Amino acid sequence: MENKRKLKAQQLTFRKRNMNKQKAPAVTPVNLKEKNAAHTFRLTIRDREHFYKIVNWLNANVGKGKDKWTTEGRVLKALKAGKPVSPKIYIFREDFDPASSLYLSLL
């Protein structure tokens, strides 16, 4: 019986201590890709062949690798599900001509 009282007293003091603690304000996450990208644009991708044309063009003109360019989200997975996709494309190279994004939209 006495053990139950001690346990209950411990639980009450624990609750009182935790009620006085303030919670830290929620911090919005930072999109590091967008922050570090030299150029960012959105492109609508129709189907898988269109996506591969875009990837091949970017690899040839910007360079291969995540340090040169990347896309937002899982493009092929969404295309496989039959959904239209408009991901952001992040280009990290400073010497990329932003007017080239118009050419990409016409592929």
N, C-alpha and C positions, 0 to 999 in steps of 0.2 A: 504494500500500500504506500509505504514511504517512498519507494523507488518511483512510483507513478507521479507523486507530488514533485519530486526533484526533477523528473523529466519534463513535467508541465511547466515548472518554473524556468527551466533552461530554455524551453521553446518560447516562452513569453519574452525573456530577455533578448533572445536572438531576434525575434520579430521587432522589438523596440529599437535595437541597434540598426537593423536594416531599413527601418522606416525613415531614419534620419539621413541616410545616405542619398546624395543627389545623383541623378543620372546625368551622364555627359550628353550634350546636345548631339543630335544626329548630324553626321557630316556627309554631304553629297559626294558620291564617288567621282573621281576625275578620270576622264577618258584619255589615257596617255597616248593612244594612237592619234587622236584628234589634236592633242596638245603638241605633239612632236612632228606632225605632218607639215610639210612645206605646202602641199596642195591637197585639198579635199573636195570631192564632188560626188554627186549621186548619179547612178546610172541604172536604167531599167534593163533587165536581162530577160529576153523572151524565152529561150530554151537552152538546152545543154550545148548545142553547137555554137550558139551565139556567145555563151560564156567562154568556151574554149578559144574562140576567135579573139575575144578580149584579152584572155590570159596570154595567148601567144604574142599579141601585139605589145602588151605591157612588158613581157619578158624580153622581146627584141628591142624595144625602144627605151625602156626605163632600166631594165636589168633584172636578173633573177634574184629571188631571196626576199625574206621578210624585212630586211633592212632597207630595201629599195621601194617596195610597195606591198600593200595588203588590202583585203576587203573586210567589210563588216559582216559578221554572222556566217552561217553555214549555207552557202548559196546552192550547192549541188543537192543538199538534203531537201531544201525547200522546192527546188525545181522537180525533184523526183516525186514530191507529194502533189505536184501539179499547181503549185501556187506561183503567182507572178512575184518576182523579186526585184527590189530596188535598193541594193546595198550601197553604202558609202564606200568609195575607193580612196585610200590614203596613200599618197605618194610622198616619200621622205627625201627625195633628191631635190636640191635647190635649183638645179639647172633644167628641170622639166618645164616645157612650154605649156601653160594652162590652156592655150587655144587648141591643143591636141585633144582635149577632152571632148570637143565638138566632133572630131574625127571618130573617136571611140563610140559616140552615140550613133553614128551613121553606119557602123560595121554591120 
